């Protein structure tokens, strides 16, 4: 069943009318209503297109968090073949919030890792809503070091509200683990590409998103803190999250203009959650183009390009 966001109410009402008419047609009670269904479908598509053409930063935040948006597991299933997951950080435990392993992408070996939020209540609890503990980032480091050793490119899919802020995570060195993971990204002699597929929250995102090429889905968000967190700090009032989102420059369009992300991957009308297959196909094309742009570079050139990319952020505003 489709979940509608608050601002999608006009579209939800039209879709409800369309479903009623389809039910009548299926039961044989409706007479010549196919034209009316077609008219309403056209009206609903136009309304959806108009809505998504002018989304505010807060509305984009809602879209980025949509529960039916494709997750890491969906991309792995449809973008890659022969995926072999690896578990554990070889120091403490397995963390289900960050998933990773080796696979083939269009016939080539790749290391793929990313945040998994989960699609059901049970899965969300298992994956801790995509909020990783230190062992998750240490697992990411282990995977990246393996990929580097065997000259295998790394693809990261980012979707997290942030690293887990619990006491147990802090006791096990959360900040150090994030810093080490970021360092591992920078040290790679193989190309790495990161895609912000939903939320890119704080160090929890940058730990695996410090890449040669950073792509961002059209309605994803990427920020140093959540709008709610910013509102709590600045105004001590989380109800001002909408105002915070507007001022934080967290949208793909703002971040591309500022040079934080390299390219925006367009989403189908109505967002990635409405057309999962089309979204994953578009993401695969963008990732393939990014990897092709890095072919032929030496290990030192790959490192230098990545380092210069991040050193240049903020210099030419």
TORSE-327731 format. One line per 10 residues: number of its first residue (from 1); their letters; for each residue x, y, z of C-alpha. Coordinates in nm, 4 decimals, padded with zeros to 6 digits, always signed. Example, Ala and Ser with C-alpha at 12.3 -4.5 7.8 and 13.67 -1.06 7.14 Angstrom:
// TORSE-327731
1 = AS = +01.2300,-00.4500,+00.7800 ~ +01.3670,-00.1060,+00.7140
//
This chain:
// TORSE-327731
1 = XXXXXXXXXX = +00.0000,+00.0000,+00.0000 ~ +00.1359,+00.3409,-00.1004 ~ +00.2197,+00.5854,+00.1769 ~ +00.1465,+00.9516,+00.1025 ~ +00.3325,+01.2438,+00.2542 ~ +00.1427,+01.5387,+00.4016 ~ +00.2015,+01.7669,+00.1050 ~ +00.0823,+01.4941,-00.1354 ~ -00.2780,+01.5120,-00.0112 ~ -00.4212,+01.6477,-00.3421
11 = XXXXXXXXXX = -00.2622,+01.3567,-00.5298 ~ -00.3806,+01.1075,-00.2667 ~ -00.7401,+01.2227,-00.3150 ~ -00.7173,+01.1854,-00.6924 ~ -00.5597,+00.8406,-00.6619 ~ -00.8399,+00.7341,-00.4255 ~ -01.1010,+00.8400,-00.6813 ~ -00.9164,+00.6504,-00.9548 ~ -00.9105,+00.3338,-00.7425 ~ -01.2843,+00.3661,-00.6749
21 = XXXXXXXXXX = -01.3569,+00.3925,-01.0456 ~ -01.1319,+00.0959,-01.1228 ~ -01.3144,-00.1099,-00.8623 ~ -01.6481,-00.0174,-01.0222 ~ -01.5192,-00.1077,-01.3676 ~ -01.3894,-00.4441,-01.2404 ~ -01.7263,-00.5265,-01.0830 ~ -01.9149,-00.4368,-01.3986 ~ -02.1165,-00.1661,-01.2238 ~ -01.9503,+00.1211,-01.4037
31 = XXXXXXXXXX = -02.0548,+00.2099,-01.7546 ~ -01.7996,+00.3553,-01.9954 ~ -01.5813,+00.5046,-01.7232 ~ -01.2438,+00.4369,-01.8845 ~ -01.2335,+00.7914,-02.0236 ~ -01.2953,+00.9355,-01.6771 ~ -01.0198,+00.7168,-01.5303 ~ -00.7802,+00.8376,-01.7989 ~ -00.8736,+01.2006,-01.7328 ~ -00.8159,+01.1631,-01.3599
41 = XXXXXXXXXX = -00.4855,+00.9820,-01.4134 ~ -00.3643,+01.2656,-01.6313 ~ -00.4739,+01.5176,-01.3689 ~ -00.2993,+01.3216,-01.0924 ~ +00.0253,+01.2943,-01.2921 ~ +00.0213,+01.6671,-01.3651 ~ -00.0436,+01.7492,-00.9985 ~ +00.2418,+01.5207,-00.8934 ~ +00.4772,+01.6776,-01.1481 ~ +00.3896,+02.0296,-01.0296
51 = XXXXXXXXXX = +00.4351,+01.9320,-00.6630 ~ +00.7774,+01.7749,-00.7130 ~ +00.9001,+02.0559,-00.9366 ~ +00.8861,+02.2985,-00.6462 ~ +00.9628,+02.1034,-00.3308 ~ +01.0891,+02.3001,-00.0340 ~ +01.3972,+02.1751,+00.1575 ~ +01.1689,+02.0412,+00.4324 ~ +00.9527,+01.8572,+00.1803 ~ +01.2673,+01.7085,+00.0262
61 = XXXXXXXXXX = +01.3652,+01.5943,+00.3746 ~ +01.0337,+01.4115,+00.4011 ~ +01.0838,+01.2506,+00.0598 ~ +01.4400,+01.1456,+00.1506 ~ +01.3014,+00.9721,+00.4600 ~ +01.0079,+00.8044,+00.2842 ~ +00.9771,+00.4486,+00.4203 ~ +00.9155,+00.3052,+00.0720 ~ +01.2226,+00.4639,-00.0815 ~ +01.4635,+00.1987,-00.2193
71 = XXXXXXXXXX = +01.7206,+00.0917,+00.0363 ~ +02.0704,-00.0542,+00.0149 ~ +01.9351,-00.4088,-00.0198 ~ +01.7193,-00.3045,-00.3177 ~ +02.0163,-00.1515,-00.4994 ~ +02.2302,-00.4578,-00.4286 ~ +01.9597,-00.6888,-00.5631 ~ +01.9027,-00.4988,-00.8872 ~ +02.2328,-00.3196,-00.9600 ~ +02.4818,-00.5945,-00.8830
81 = XXXXXXXXXX = +02.5326,-00.9643,-00.9448 ~ +02.7154,-01.2322,-00.7462 ~ +02.7003,-01.0249,-00.4276 ~ +02.8919,-01.1939,-00.1465 ~ +02.8353,-01.0213,+00.1893 ~ +03.1074,-01.0055,+00.4534 ~ +03.0336,-00.9572,+00.8230 ~ +03.2120,-00.8434,+01.1359 ~ +03.4905,-00.5986,+01.2130 ~ +03.7303,-00.8678,+01.3473
91 = XXXXXXXXXX = +03.7517,-00.6693,+01.6713 ~ +03.4155,-00.6711,+01.8463 ~ +03.0998,-00.7698,+01.6573 ~ +02.8856,-00.7519,+01.3475 ~ +02.6901,-00.4302,+01.2927 ~ +02.3825,-00.4677,+01.0721 ~ +02.3427,-00.0939,+01.0052 ~ +02.6296,-00.1032,+00.7549 ~ +02.6210,-00.3832,+00.5023 ~ +02.8941,-00.4675,+00.2554
101 = XXXXXXXXXX = +03.0728,-00.7219,+00.0468 ~ +03.2018,-00.7927,-00.3012 ~ +02.9998,-00.8192,-00.6202 ~ +03.0061,-00.7626,-00.9925 ~ +02.8860,-00.4391,-01.1477 ~ +02.8344,-00.4716,-01.5221 ~ +03.0797,-00.7598,-01.5283 ~ +03.3512,-00.5882,-01.3232 ~ +03.4478,-00.6749,-00.9656 ~ +03.3539,-00.4086,-00.7097
111 = XXXXXXXXXX = +03.3323,-00.3663,-00.3358 ~ +02.9914,-00.2332,-00.2355 ~ +02.8997,-00.1073,+00.1090 ~ +02.6312,+00.1140,+00.2558 ~ +02.3715,+00.1845,+00.5197 ~ +02.0646,-00.0363,+00.5441 ~ +01.7607,+00.1136,+00.7188 ~ +01.5254,-00.1826,+00.6756 ~ +01.1829,-00.1924,+00.5127 ~ +00.9741,-00.3519,+00.7907
121 = XXXXXXXXXX = +00.9502,-00.2845,+01.1623 ~ +01.1482,-00.5991,+01.2391 ~ +01.4162,-00.5112,+00.9816 ~ +01.4434,-00.1523,+01.1029 ~ +01.5121,-00.2727,+01.4551 ~ +01.7652,-00.5268,+01.3284 ~ +01.9501,-00.2622,+01.1239 ~ +01.9091,+00.0069,+01.3918 ~ +01.7415,+00.2359,+01.1347 ~ +02.0708,+00.2638,+00.9464
131 = XXXXXXXXXX = +02.2545,+00.4236,+01.2394 ~ +02.5874,+00.2444,+01.2700 ~ +02.7933,+00.1717,+01.5801 ~ +03.1767,+00.1773,+01.5752 ~ +03.1985,-00.1835,+01.4610 ~ +03.0025,-00.0901,+01.1478 ~ +03.2635,+00.1660,+01.0471 ~ +03.5463,-00.0710,+01.1359 ~ +03.3855,-00.3292,+00.9108 ~ +03.3745,-00.0665,+00.6343
141 = XXXXXXXXXX = +03.7477,-00.0047,+00.6850 ~ +03.8158,-00.3784,+00.6614 ~ +03.6233,-00.4001,+00.3338 ~ +03.7925,-00.0945,+00.1843 ~ +04.1373,-00.2228,+00.2751 ~ +04.0575,-00.5584,+00.1133 ~ +03.9346,-00.3822,-00.2011 ~ +04.2486,-00.1675,-00.2119 ~ +04.4720,-00.4711,-00.1752 ~ +04.3139,-00.6384,-00.4787
151 = XXXXXXXXXX = +04.2647,-00.3229,-00.6926 ~ +03.8865,-00.3362,-00.6751 ~ +03.6832,-00.0099,-00.6982 ~ +03.4566,+00.0812,-00.4059 ~ +03.0928,+00.1908,-00.4354 ~ +02.9230,+00.3370,-00.1269 ~ +02.5464,+00.3849,-00.0897 ~ +02.4735,+00.6361,+00.1846 ~ +02.1419,+00.6484,+00.3710 ~ +02.1600,+00.7338,+00.7402
161 = XXXXXXXXXX = +02.0297,+00.9962,+00.9783 ~ +02.3709,+00.9779,+01.1448 ~ +02.5947,+00.7497,+01.3471 ~ +02.4311,+00.5883,+01.6509 ~ +02.4680,+00.8284,+01.9502 ~ +02.4212,+00.5704,+02.2254 ~ +02.6441,+00.5374,+02.5318 ~ +02.7677,+00.1948,+02.4226 ~ +02.8804,+00.3359,+02.0872 ~ +03.0672,+00.6198,+02.2538
171 = XXXXXXXXXX = +03.2333,+00.3756,+02.4954 ~ +03.3693,+00.1779,+02.2005 ~ +03.5128,+00.4850,+02.0252 ~ +03.2486,+00.6090,+01.7839 ~ +03.4342,+00.9266,+01.6857 ~ +03.7625,+00.7414,+01.6338 ~ +03.5912,+00.4756,+01.4195 ~ +03.4311,+00.7417,+01.1982 ~ +03.7638,+00.9232,+01.1627 ~ +03.9423,+00.5985,+01.0712
181 = XXXXXXXXXX = +03.6796,+00.5169,+00.8110 ~ +03.7084,+00.8635,+00.6580 ~ +04.0868,+00.8221,+00.6544 ~ +04.0505,+00.4833,+00.4841 ~ +03.8403,+00.6449,+00.2095 ~ +04.1077,+00.9080,+00.1491 ~ +04.3885,+00.6501,+00.1477 ~ +04.2358,+00.4299,-00.1225 ~ +04.4492,+00.3846,-00.4313 ~ +04.1455,+00.2541,-00.6197
191 = XXXXXXXXXX = +03.8565,+00.4725,-00.7396 ~ +03.5596,+00.5109,-00.5085 ~ +03.2144,+00.6475,-00.5846 ~ +02.9566,+00.7424,-00.3218 ~ +02.5853,+00.7901,-00.3812 ~ +02.3595,+00.9703,-00.1326 ~ +02.0416,+00.7685,-00.1890 ~ +01.8333,+00.9069,+00.0978 ~ +01.9672,+01.0817,+00.4056 ~ +02.3328,+01.1726,+00.4361
201 = XXXXXXXXXX = +02.3643,+01.2605,+00.8016 ~ +02.6798,+01.4026,+00.9608 ~ +02.9915,+01.1908,+01.0197 ~ +02.7784,+00.8801,+00.9856 ~ +02.7589,+00.9595,+00.6149 ~ +03.0990,+01.1157,+00.5463 ~ +03.2715,+00.8090,+00.6931 ~ +03.1952,+00.6176,+00.3725 ~ +03.1206,+00.9107,+00.1388 ~ +03.4697,+01.0634,+00.1120
211 = XXXXXXXXXX = +03.4949,+00.9549,-00.2492 ~ +03.6470,+01.0538,-00.5822 ~ +03.2948,+01.1168,-00.7105 ~ +02.9988,+01.1956,-00.4866 ~ +02.6584,+01.1553,-00.6515 ~ +02.3302,+01.2570,-00.4937 ~ +01.9746,+01.1637,-00.5796 ~ +01.7556,+01.4603,-00.6710 ~ +01.5426,+01.4521,-00.3567 ~ +01.8055,+01.3233,-00.1108
221 = XXXXXXXXXX = +01.9518,+01.5387,+00.1667 ~ +02.3106,+01.5700,+00.2924 ~ +02.4010,+01.7699,+00.6020 ~ +02.6242,+01.8018,+00.9073 ~ +02.3220,+01.7549,+01.1350 ~ +01.9526,+01.6787,+01.0964 ~ +01.7110,+01.9739,+01.0723 ~ +01.5595,+01.8649,+01.4042 ~ +01.9027,+01.8553,+01.5678 ~ +01.9929,+02.1979,+01.4323
231 = XXXXXXXXXX = +01.6630,+02.3452,+01.5534 ~ +01.7186,+02.1935,+01.8978 ~ +02.0654,+02.3496,+01.9239 ~ +01.9897,+02.6897,+01.7703 ~ +01.6423,+02.7574,+01.9071 ~ +01.5912,+02.4818,+02.1652 ~ +01.2757,+02.4050,+01.9715 ~ +01.2500,+02.1056,+01.7366 ~ +00.9284,+02.2462,+01.5898 ~ +01.1533,+02.4870,+01.3966
241 = XXXXXXXXXX = +01.3043,+02.2000,+01.1974 ~ +01.1387,+02.3299,+00.8807 ~ +01.3093,+02.6670,+00.9233 ~ +01.6407,+02.4943,+00.9914 ~ +01.6103,+02.2806,+00.6780 ~ +01.5477,+02.5897,+00.4668 ~ +01.8623,+02.7629,+00.5936 ~ +02.1041,+02.4694,+00.6086 ~ +02.1532,+02.4153,+00.2320 ~ +02.0903,+02.0413,+00.2547
251 = XXXXXXXXXX = +01.9355,+01.9755,-00.0870 ~ +02.1131,+01.8226,-00.3855 ~ +02.0676,+02.1438,-00.5832 ~ +02.2329,+02.3588,-00.3145 ~ +02.5164,+02.1139,-00.2591 ~ +02.5933,+02.0777,-00.6303 ~ +02.6109,+02.4571,-00.6575 ~ +02.8483,+02.4704,-00.3598 ~ +03.0701,+02.1951,-00.5005 ~ +02.9991,+01.9464,-00.2222
261 = XXXXXXXXXX = +02.8537,+01.6859,-00.4587 ~ +02.9654,+01.6281,-00.8165 ~ +02.6391,+01.5385,-00.9894 ~ +02.2675,+01.4995,-00.9260 ~ +02.0869,+01.1819,-01.0316 ~ +01.7339,+01.2799,-01.1443 ~ +01.4476,+01.0973,-00.9746 ~ +01.1309,+00.9838,-01.1520 ~ +00.8253,+01.2075,-01.1115 ~ +00.6927,+01.1532,-00.7621
271 = XXXXXXXXXX = +01.0253,+01.0426,-00.6177 ~ +01.2301,+00.7243,-00.6030 ~ +00.9696,+00.5509,-00.3855 ~ +00.7129,+00.5569,-00.6682 ~ +00.9374,+00.4104,-00.9380 ~ +01.2042,+00.1960,-00.7737 ~ +01.3197,+00.0143,-01.0888 ~ +01.3648,+00.3380,-01.2858 ~ +01.5537,+00.4970,-00.9965 ~ +01.7939,+00.2061,-00.9595
281 = XXXXXXXXXX = +01.8562,+00.2008,-01.3365 ~ +01.9357,+00.5742,-01.3376 ~ +02.1684,+00.5305,-01.0395 ~ +02.3511,+00.2450,-01.2116 ~ +02.4063,+00.4624,-01.5204 ~ +02.5447,+00.7469,-01.3087 ~ +02.7779,+00.5159,-01.1158 ~ +02.9032,+00.3565,-01.4388 ~ +02.9772,+00.7011,-01.5850 ~ +03.1621,+00.8041,-01.2675
291 = XXXXXXXXXX = +03.3786,+00.4897,-01.2681 ~ +03.4537,+00.5303,-01.6392 ~ +03.5749,+00.8855,-01.5759 ~ +03.8391,+00.7477,-01.3380 ~ +03.9691,+00.4668,-01.5570 ~ +04.3318,+00.4785,-01.6607 ~ +04.4488,+00.6768,-01.3580 ~ +04.7408,+00.5543,-01.1501 ~ +04.6923,+00.4850,-00.7801 ~ +04.8683,+00.8094,-00.6909
301 = XXXXXXXXXX = +04.6546,+01.0076,-00.9351 ~ +04.3372,+00.8598,-00.7854 ~ +04.4467,+00.9621,-00.4355 ~ +04.5557,+01.3084,-00.5455 ~ +04.2289,+01.3801,-00.7255 ~ +04.0247,+01.2752,-00.4234 ~ +04.2319,+01.4821,-00.1821 ~ +04.2211,+01.7903,-00.4042 ~ +03.8462,+01.7551,-00.4425 ~ +03.7902,+01.7826,-00.0687
311 = XXXXXXX = +04.0587,+02.0464,-00.0135 ~ +03.8855,+02.2647,-00.2740 ~ +03.5499,+02.2645,-00.0938 ~ +03.4717,+02.6149,+00.0288 ~ +03.7633,+02.7830,-00.1460 ~ +03.5789,+02.9265,-00.4453 ~ +03.2422,+03.0329,-00.3033
//
